[in-house]
Amino acid sequence: MAFGAYQLPQPADWQAFERFTRDLFAAHWNDPTAEMNGRAGQAQAGVDVYGTNVKTGKTEGVQCKGKDGRYGHSVTKAELRKEVEKALKFKPALSCYYLVTSGVADVAVQEEARLITEAHAKVGKFPVRVFGWDQLLAILKDHKKVAREHFRSLHLALLEVNAPAELIAICHQSFQHAGLFDRVDPVAAAEGFHQVHMDASPHFENGVLDVRSALALQRNLYRDVSAQLRAHSKATVAYFGITHIPLAMHAGSAVSTKQPVRLYELDGASAAGDWNPLLDSDGPDLGVKLADMGGPVGGPDAVIQVDVSARVAKADIEQTIDRPYRHFVVSIEEPKRGVVTHHDQARAIANAFREAVDRIHNENPATTQHVFAATPMSVSFRLGQMVSRTMHRSVLAYNYSQRSSPPYYWAVDLVAADSDPGQLWIAGDKRNV
């Protein structure tokens, strides 16, 4: 259940409000060094929080109203003009000034801010913005880590309210075991929690995975999930993965789209190892697109490049695929870690991927499809669900490692039957699985 469905309460006091404002604007500016201006009792030139907006490279400042015993009240026009006059003395000069309150932003005060901004523009001074609690919450929607930090107890309570009665949790890992599933959704299943473990961490030593042994553990995934569903017919299936991308995709292809799956991501910024569900509400538009990069139509090989967490280097691909190939790229506007937070975002990426797979299949059903994906675990699993083991011929998902030569050193065929000699490809290795 998302925070957005509720009106979040204001912090209990002005000190907490000031800390919240600092964290919110640090995230809004993308400036982790944003800080409080001085300490209580010092002259602050009308600025409580300041930092650099990375989009402009210029300093901006915020004044939090409420420290004078009027916490939670609206700001007056006189107060606004007084604070703006102080802020004009701040060094270095501000490029934008915000006056924020935990109360309601008064229409007359916002109009006054616009008039001041208009006057300032004529003499090269900063614009003025007045934000009430509703405007701050609108910014907060884009910064869920700040929301979780300042409204943690409410976040957990909402998860519990929205919890499925029973949860079948696919817990999938292939790196060193570090208790990553000890805190898997502790409030998500009020009446039953049933784990399906795929733990290949014993086969991961010195940064190298024994892929054959790891893949062997996944051969019974569909059977194990089906058995749990027969025993718990009303349970929700969920996927918690911290594994190699081809293995996550293989897990997705095994479960397929026959069963709805709730997807989770490990919070890399959380020292406690929290797992966050992808949200059901509408997420920010990531600008998903599918680009046809050309290449021989209907040839024996096609590449699908998926750029979400990072951009896949074409030079790395061509160390593995050293022959002409059909080329499609699925990408988002700004590939980086942590951008996928909602189911509709993962679905949009997966749908674009499926369109590429189907276009290649329609051009020549015998074409081998090579997938090079930089994707979070939730999206990797969802991509695997898009591959049909009955329709598609051969779809190889490749693993990237800087330590390997070539960097894409092994791949799993998502369509091949378990134990099929072609299910696992390893560079320079002609052995069967």
RODO-2510 file (C-alpha; in nm, 4 decimals, decimal comma):
residues 433
     n   res          X          Y          Z
     1     m     0,0000     0,0000     0,0000
     2     a     0,1544     0,3304    -0,1073
     3     f     0,2000     0,6412     0,1062
     4     g     0,0249     0,8337    -0,1718
     5     a    -0,3114     0,6876    -0,0738
     6     y    -0,2924     0,8673     0,2635
     7     q    -0,2450     1,2216     0,3936
     8     l     0,0814     1,1933     0,5833
     9     p     0,0910     1,3782     0,9170
    10     q     0,3250     1,6712     0,9747
    11     p     0,6312     1,6057     1,1948
    12     a     0,5582     1,6408     1,5642
    13     d     0,7646     1,9570     1,6224
    14     w     0,9572     2,2199     1,4304
    15     q     1,2950     2,0521     1,4942
    16     a     1,1685     1,7333     1,3281
    17     f     1,0155     1,9442     1,0515
    18     e     1,3510     2,1123     0,9902
    19     r     1,5294     1,7746     0,9689
    20     f     1,2619     1,6484     0,7306
    21     t     1,2996     1,9606     0,5157
    22     r     1,6768     1,9179     0,5008
    23     d     1,6479     1,5539     0,3858
    24     l     1,3690     1,6295     0,1388
    25     f     1,5518     1,9162    -0,0329
    26     a     1,8815     1,7250    -0,0314
    27     a     1,7004     1,4585    -0,2342
    28     h     1,5134     1,7158    -0,4461
    29     w     1,8402     1,8934    -0,5341
    30     n     2,0282     1,5614    -0,5579
    31     d     2,2827     1,7103    -0,3186
    32     p     2,3736     1,4813    -0,0263
    33     t     2,5911     1,7590     0,1191
    34     a     2,2950     1,9942     0,1721
    35     e     2,2997     2,1066     0,5334
    36     m     2,1493     2,3131     0,8103
    37     n     2,2616     2,6744     0,8245
    38     g     2,4310     2,7343     1,1585
    39     r     2,2694     2,6390     1,4890
    40     a     1,9794     2,7594     1,6984
    41     g     2,0268     3,1138     1,8238
    42     q     2,2626     3,2213     1,5456
    43     a     2,1703     3,4734     1,2787
    44     q     2,0905     3,2677     0,9695
    45     a     2,0138     3,5306     0,7021
    46     g     1,6653     3,3874     0,6542
    47     v     1,7988     3,0432     0,5538
    48     d     1,7665     2,7214     0,7554
    49     v     1,8762     2,4738     0,4848
    50     y     2,0981     2,5302     0,1830
    51     g     2,2545     2,3212    -0,0910
    52     t     2,3423     2,3019    -0,4584
    53     n     2,0809     2,2095    -0,7165
    54     v     2,2765     1,9730    -0,9444
    55     k     2,0591     2,0684    -1,2427
    56     t     2,1748     2,4316    -1,2272
    57     g     2,4948     2,4044    -1,0250
    58     k     2,3743     2,6987    -0,8129
    59     t     2,2992     2,7466    -0,4443
    60     e     1,9387     2,7419    -0,3224
    61     g     1,8040     2,8093     0,0249
    62     v     1,5043     2,7128     0,2383
    63     q     1,3472     2,8809     0,5397
    64     c     1,1343     2,6611     0,7682
    65     k     0,8640     2,8611     0,9439
    66     g     0,7371     2,7536     1,2833
    67     k     1,0281     2,7986     1,5229
    68     d     0,8598     3,0926     1,6955
    69     g     0,5839     2,8916     1,8625
    70     r     0,3541     2,9133     1,5590
    71     y     0,4480     2,5682     1,4243
    72     g     0,1772     2,4371     1,1936
    73     h     0,0307     2,7805     1,1173
    74     s     0,0226     2,9545     0,7810
    75     v     0,2728     3,2252     0,6884
    76     t     0,1689     3,5884     0,6524
    77     k     0,2715     3,8289     0,3739
    78     a     0,4648     4,0385     0,6240
    79     e     0,6590     3,7329     0,7439
    80     l     0,7398     3,6408     0,3862
    81     r     0,8797     3,9849     0,2999
    82     k     1,0816     3,9939     0,6224
    83     e     1,2427     3,6543     0,5507
    84     v     1,3139     3,7441     0,1879
    85     e     1,4961     4,0591     0,2984
    86     k     1,7137     3,8491     0,5293
    87     a     1,7818     3,5924     0,2560
    88     l     1,9144     3,8628     0,0239
    89     k     2,2130     3,8893     0,2627
    90     f     2,2967     3,5170     0,2416
    91     k     2,6404     3,4367     0,0984
    92     p     2,6908     3,3093    -0,1660
    93     a     2,3885     3,4682    -0,3324
    94     l     2,0941     3,2327    -0,3703
    95     s     1,9552     3,1326    -0,7097
    96     c     1,6177     3,0311    -0,5607
    97     y     1,4521     3,0780    -0,2224
    98     y     1,1830     2,8631    -0,0620
    99     l     0,9755     2,9462     0,2423
   100     v     0,8107     2,6281     0,3681
   101     t     0,5585     2,5584     0,6395
   102     s     0,3879     2,2522     0,7821
   103     g     0,0608     2,4421     0,7565
   104     v    -0,1457     2,5402     0,4533
   105     a     0,0082     2,7623     0,1852
   106     d    -0,2103     3,0748     0,1857
   107     v    -0,3237     3,1887    -0,1594
   108     a    -0,2532     3,5543    -0,0817
   109     v     0,0988     3,4696     0,0385
   110     q     0,1697     3,2677    -0,2757
   111     e     0,0519     3,5637    -0,4822
   112     e     0,2870     3,7851    -0,2842
   113     a     0,5721     3,5427    -0,3626
   114     r     0,4943     3,5737    -0,7339
   115     l     0,4984     3,9538    -0,7124
   116     i     0,8322     3,9472    -0,5308
   117     t     0,9684     3,7063    -0,7925
   118     e     0,8559     3,9379    -1,0711
   119     a     1,0247     4,2356    -0,9061
   120     h     1,3419     4,0365    -0,8372
   121     a     1,3657     3,9201    -1,2002
   122     k     1,4021     4,2823    -1,3124
   123     v     1,7119     4,3300    -1,0953
   124     g     1,8670     3,9841    -1,1210
   125     k     1,7620     3,8498    -0,7813
   126     f     1,6298     3,5067    -0,6857
   127     p     1,2715     3,3807    -0,7394
   128     v     1,0640     3,3071    -0,4290
   129     r     0,8502     2,9965    -0,3682
   130     v     0,6088     2,9346    -0,0799
   131     f     0,5302     2,5689    -0,0045
   132     g     0,2789     2,4353     0,2445
   133     w     0,2544     2,0751     0,3634
   134     d     0,0645     1,9600     0,0526
   135     q     0,3332     2,0960    -0,1790
   136     l     0,6053     1,9256     0,0263
   137     l     0,4187     1,5945     0,0040
   138     a     0,4010     1,6352    -0,3749
   139     i     0,7826     1,6503    -0,3814
   140     l     0,8065     1,3611    -0,1345
   141     k     0,6306     1,1258    -0,3786
   142     d     0,9479     1,1204    -0,5885
   143     h     1,1760     1,0456    -0,2929
   144     k     1,0567     0,7279    -0,1242
   145     k     1,3756     0,6821     0,0800
   146     v     1,3063     1,0097     0,2583
   147     a     0,9465     0,8986     0,3147
   148     r     1,0553     0,5671     0,4639
   149     e     1,3110     0,7308     0,6905
   150     h     1,0745     0,9899     0,8355
   151     f     0,7526     0,7849     0,8322
   152     r     0,8956     0,4369     0,8956
   153     s     0,6369     0,3183     1,1471
   154     l     0,3494     0,4276     0,9246
   155     h     0,5126     0,2573     0,6242
   156     l     0,5281    -0,0743     0,8092
   157     a     0,1731    -0,0342     0,9367
   158     l     0,0415     0,0232     0,5835
   159     l     0,2265    -0,2830     0,4582
   160     e     0,0596    -0,4879     0,7292
   161     v    -0,2857    -0,3532     0,6434
   162     n    -0,2331    -0,4417     0,2769
   163     a    -0,0634    -0,7753     0,3450
   164     p    -0,1795    -1,0850     0,1612
   165     a    -0,3225    -1,3509     0,3900
   166     e    -0,0488    -1,5907     0,2755
   167     l     0,2731    -1,5431     0,0849
   168     i     0,4743    -1,7947    -0,1181
   169     a     0,8183    -1,6317    -0,1281
   170     i     1,0715    -1,7363    -0,3921
   171     c     1,4017    -1,6538    -0,2189
   172     h     1,6744    -1,6615    -0,4817
   173     q     2,0447    -1,5905    -0,4322
   174     s     2,3719    -1,6880    -0,5957
   175     f     2,6242    -1,4593    -0,4251
   176     q     2,7791    -1,4979    -0,0788
   177     h     2,5179    -1,5746     0,1828
   178     a     2,4771    -1,2806     0,4184
   179     g     2,1376    -1,3372     0,5800
   180     l     1,9686    -1,1413     0,3036
   181     f     1,6375    -1,3196     0,3505
   182     d     1,6288    -1,2952     0,7289
   183     r     1,4132    -0,9812     0,6956
   184     v     1,2084    -1,0745     0,3915
   185     d     0,8845    -0,8788     0,4244
   186     p     0,8351    -0,9435     0,7978
   187     v     0,4831    -0,7952     0,7971
   188     a     0,3682    -0,9020     0,4512
   189     a     0,2096    -1,2334     0,5459
   190     a    -0,0110    -1,2171     0,8526
   191     e    -0,1367    -1,5756     0,8377
   192     g     0,1213    -1,7773     0,6447
   193     f     0,4697    -1,7411     0,5032
   194     h     0,5971    -2,0201     0,2787
   195     q     0,9469    -1,9966     0,1343
   196     v     1,0791    -2,1626    -0,1809
   197     h     1,4570    -2,1415    -0,1491
   198     m     1,7023    -2,1351    -0,4373
   199     d     2,0335    -2,0764    -0,2628
   200     a     2,3353    -2,1129    -0,4900
   201     s     2,5660    -1,9150    -0,2580
   202     p     2,7627    -2,2320    -0,1612
   203     h     2,8621    -2,2519    -0,5296
   204     f     2,9979    -1,8942    -0,5335
   205     e     3,3653    -1,8795    -0,4316
   206     n     3,6262    -1,6085    -0,4810
   207     g     3,3889    -1,4099    -0,6996
   208     v     3,3202    -1,6987    -0,9376
   209     l     2,9942    -1,8939    -0,9650
   210     d     2,9724    -2,2625    -1,0512
   211     v     2,6917    -2,1958    -1,2987
   212     r     2,6123    -2,5613    -1,3685
   213     s     2,5427    -2,6306    -1,0017
   214     a     2,3456    -2,3065    -0,9602
   215     l     2,1289    -2,3807    -1,2615
   216     a     2,0620    -2,7343    -1,1409
   217     l     1,8978    -2,5881    -0,8270
   218     q     1,6377    -2,4098    -1,0397
   219     r     1,5121    -2,7106    -1,2315
   220     n     1,2345    -2,7813    -0,9849
   221     l     1,1195    -2,4226    -0,9325
   222     y     0,7921    -2,4546    -1,1233
   223     r     0,7164    -2,7845    -0,9483
   224     d     0,7927    -2,6393    -0,6019
   225     v     0,5848    -2,3235    -0,6558
   226     s     0,2974    -2,5300    -0,7976
   227     a     0,3092    -2,7603    -0,4968
   228     q     0,2887    -2,4641    -0,2600
   229     l    -0,0050    -2,3206    -0,4560
   230     r    -0,1902    -2,6519    -0,4356
   231     a    -0,1397    -2,6485    -0,0591
   232     h    -0,2170    -2,2766    -0,0229
   233     s    -0,4525    -2,1898    -0,3067
   234     k    -0,5199    -1,8339    -0,1901
   235     a    -0,1555    -1,7400    -0,1386
   236     t     0,0263    -1,4667    -0,3300
   237     v     0,3524    -1,5595    -0,5029
   238     a     0,6438    -1,3169    -0,4530
   239     y     0,9992    -1,3020    -0,5865
   240     f     1,2964    -1,1850    -0,3782
   241     g     1,6154    -1,2041    -0,5821
   242     i     1,9797    -1,1190    -0,5330
   243     t     2,1309    -1,3309    -0,8042
   244     h     2,2948    -1,3254    -1,1478
   245     i     2,0688    -1,1745    -1,4152
   246     p     2,0447    -1,4891    -1,6361
   247     l     1,9398    -1,6946    -1,3325
   248     a     1,6698    -1,4403    -1,2410
   249     m     1,5460    -1,4470    -1,6004
   250     h     1,5470    -1,8273    -1,5978
   251     a     1,3389    -1,8228    -1,2786
   252     g     1,0913    -1,5886    -1,4465
   253     s     1,0648    -1,8097    -1,7537
   254     a     1,0002    -2,1124    -1,5307
   255     v     0,7140    -1,9420    -1,3469
   256     s     0,5923    -1,7758    -1,6711
   257     t     0,2936    -1,5407    -1,6687
   258     k     0,0443    -1,8074    -1,5657
   259     q     0,0785    -1,6975    -1,2048
   260     p     0,0788    -1,3299    -1,0923
   261     v     0,3978    -1,2551    -0,8994
   262     r     0,4582    -0,9764    -0,6508
   263     l     0,8075    -0,8346    -0,7096
   264     y     1,0492    -0,7022    -0,4486
   265     e     1,3820    -0,5192    -0,4627
   266     l     1,6560    -0,5232    -0,2005
   267     d     1,7156    -0,1675    -0,0793
   268     g     2,0848    -0,1108    -0,1461
   269     a     2,0820     0,2047     0,0660
   270     s     1,9415     0,0276     0,3715
   271     a     2,1957    -0,0966     0,6226
   272     a     1,9284    -0,3264     0,7634
   273     g     1,8750    -0,5080     0,4318
   274     d     1,5126    -0,4050     0,3756
   275     w     1,3081    -0,5441     0,0870
   276     n     1,0707    -0,3057    -0,0883
   277     p     0,7725    -0,4236    -0,2936
   278     l     0,7168    -0,2680    -0,6328
   279     l     0,4168    -0,0398    -0,5917
   280     d     0,0832    -0,0860    -0,7673
   281     s     0,0157     0,2862    -0,8103
   282     d     0,1263     0,4812    -1,1189
   283     g     0,5012     0,5382    -1,1137
   284     p     0,7065     0,8118    -1,2848
   285     d     0,7339     0,7680    -1,6610
   286     l     1,0802     0,6242    -1,7317
   287     g     1,0613     0,6935    -2,1034
   288     v     1,0755     0,3291    -2,2131
   289     k     1,1467     0,2845    -2,5823
   290     l     1,2348     0,0101    -2,8280
   291     a     1,4849     0,1016    -3,1004
   292     d     1,5600    -0,1022    -3,4128
   293     m     1,9354    -0,0619    -3,4650
   294     g     1,9395    -0,2547    -3,7924
   295     g     2,1398    -0,5590    -3,8920
   296     p     2,0590    -0,8539    -4,1213
   297     v     1,6843    -0,9263    -4,1081
   298     g     1,6066    -1,2959    -4,0703
   299     g     1,9688    -1,3913    -4,0092
   300     p     2,0881    -1,6607    -3,7684
   301     d     2,1600    -1,4208    -3,4797
   302     a     1,9838    -1,1284    -3,3130
   303     v     2,0810    -0,9203    -3,0090
   304     i     1,8389    -0,7575    -2,7647
   305     q     2,0173    -0,5018    -2,5480
   306     v     1,8305    -0,3833    -2,2356
   307     d     1,9562    -0,0625    -2,0705
   308     v     1,7884     0,0059    -1,7349
   309     s     2,0375     0,0005    -1,4455
   310     a     2,3185     0,1019    -1,6833
   311     r     2,3999     0,1171    -2,0526
   312     v     2,5281    -0,2057    -2,2056
   313     a     2,8484    -0,1479    -2,4031
   314     k     2,8238    -0,2604    -2,7642
   315     a     3,1979    -0,3329    -2,7592
   316     d     3,1418    -0,5850    -2,4784
   317     i     2,8622    -0,7530    -2,6727
   318     e     3,0833    -0,7896    -2,9772
   319     q     3,3510    -0,9706    -2,7812
   320     t     3,0952    -1,2495    -2,7536
   321     i     2,8900    -1,2085    -3,0732
   322     d     3,1650    -1,1623    -3,3312
   323     r     2,9458    -1,2027    -3,6386
   324     p     2,6706    -0,9941    -3,8034
   325     y     2,3509    -0,9718    -3,5977
   326     r     2,0077    -0,8115    -3,5919
   327     h     2,0069    -0,5497    -3,3146
   328     f     1,7289    -0,4091    -3,0936
   329     v     1,7714    -0,1858    -2,7873
   330     v     1,5187    -0,1558    -2,5058
   331     s     1,6054     0,1438    -2,2904
   332     i     1,4795     0,4033    -2,0460
   333     e     1,5519     0,7741    -2,0747
   334     e     1,8160     0,7778    -1,7997
   335     p     1,9553     0,4319    -1,7140
   336     k     2,0720     0,4116    -1,3525
   337     r     2,0281     0,2002    -1,0429
   338     g     1,7177     0,2231    -0,8287
   339     v     1,4807     0,3811    -1,0823
   340     v     1,2293     0,0957    -1,1032
   341     t     0,9908     0,1311    -0,8082
   342     h     0,6487     0,0447    -0,9561
   343     h     0,4940    -0,2552    -1,1292
   344     d     0,3828    -0,0475    -1,4269
   345     q     0,7449     0,0549    -1,4922
   346     a     0,8660    -0,3061    -1,4891
   347     r     0,5703    -0,4025    -1,7073
   348     a     0,6496    -0,1325    -1,9660
   349     i     1,0112    -0,2512    -1,9956
   350     a     0,9013    -0,6149    -2,0200
   351     n     0,6413    -0,5364    -2,2866
   352     a     0,9008    -0,3577    -2,5010
   353     f     1,1311    -0,6571    -2,4591
   354     r     0,8551    -0,8973    -2,5609
   355     e     0,7855    -0,6858    -2,8686
   356     a     1,1518    -0,7207    -2,9720
   357     v     1,1463    -1,0974    -2,9111
   358     d     0,8304    -1,1376    -3,1193
   359     r     0,9583    -0,9187    -3,4036
   360     i     1,2737    -1,1268    -3,4307
   361     h     1,0710    -1,4480    -3,4135
   362     n     0,8349    -1,3273    -3,6857
   363     e     1,1268    -1,2380    -3,9122
   364     n     1,2764    -1,5866    -3,8723
   365     p     1,1601    -1,8375    -3,6077
   366     a     1,5007    -2,0111    -3,6303
   367     t     1,6990    -1,7014    -3,5238
   368     t     1,8942    -1,7392    -3,1999
   369     q     1,8201    -1,4419    -2,9747
   370     h     2,0998    -1,3118    -2,7488
   371     v     1,9922    -1,0956    -2,4520
   372     f     2,2385    -0,8576    -2,2866
   373     a     2,0549    -0,6894    -1,9980
   374     a     2,1573    -0,4410    -1,7292
   375     t     1,8419    -0,4670    -1,5197
   376     p     1,7354    -0,4858    -1,1528
   377     m     1,6202    -0,8206    -1,0198
   378     s     1,2494    -0,7437    -1,0469
   379     v     1,2816    -0,6495    -1,4126
   380     s     1,5121    -0,9452    -1,4872
   381     f     1,2499    -1,1828    -1,3485
   382     r     0,9759    -1,0061    -1,5465
   383     l     1,1806    -1,0283    -1,8698
   384     g     1,2082    -1,4022    -1,8199
   385     q     0,8314    -1,4244    -1,7891
   386     m     0,8015    -1,2740    -2,1372
   387     v     0,9805    -1,5691    -2,3015
   388     s     0,7594    -1,8530    -2,4223
   389     r     0,9080    -2,2006    -2,3964
   390     t     0,6545    -2,3260    -2,6492
   391     m     0,6753    -2,0429    -2,9048
   392     h     1,0344    -1,9175    -2,9085
   393     r     1,3262    -2,1238    -3,0348
   394     s     1,6374    -2,0103    -2,8482
   395     v     1,6755    -1,7089    -2,6175
   396     l     2,0152    -1,6841    -2,4480
   397     a     2,0489    -1,4522    -2,1457
   398     y     2,4106    -1,3470    -2,0825
   399     n     2,5917    -1,2711    -1,7586
   400     y     2,8308    -0,9766    -1,7293
   401     s     3,1463    -0,9749    -1,5167
   402     q     3,4383    -0,7334    -1,5352
   403     r     3,6618    -1,0182    -1,4202
   404     s     3,5801    -1,2356    -1,7192
   405     s     3,7198    -1,2398    -2,0698
   406     p     3,5033    -1,1898    -2,2625
   407     p     3,2946    -0,9871    -2,0116
   408     y     2,9836    -1,1825    -2,1170
   409     y     3,1318    -1,5213    -2,0414
   410     w     2,8301    -1,7458    -1,9912
   411     a     2,4622    -1,7572    -2,0794
   412     v     2,1481    -1,9555    -2,0043
   413     d     1,9051    -2,0549    -2,2797
   414     l     1,5664    -1,9659    -2,1331
   415     v     1,3842    -2,1905    -2,3800
   416     a     1,5969    -2,5055    -2,3615
   417     a     1,4698    -2,7955    -2,1553
   418     d     1,6398    -2,8713    -1,8242
   419     s     1,9526    -3,0852    -1,8799
   420     d     1,9454    -3,0059    -2,2528
   421     p     2,3065    -2,9842    -2,3798
   422     g     2,2402    -2,6326    -2,5065
   423     q     2,0837    -2,4929    -2,1899
   424     l     2,4123    -2,3480    -2,0635
   425     w     2,6696    -2,1752    -2,2848
   426     i     3,0167    -2,0995    -2,1476
   427     a     3,2809    -1,9285    -2,3602
   428     g     3,5335    -2,1802    -2,4867
   429     d     3,3601    -2,4697    -2,3095
   430     k     3,2113    -2,7443    -2,5247
   431     r     3,0877    -2,9614    -2,2389
   432     n     2,7203    -3,0447    -2,2004
   433     v     2,5214    -2,9491    -1,8960
***
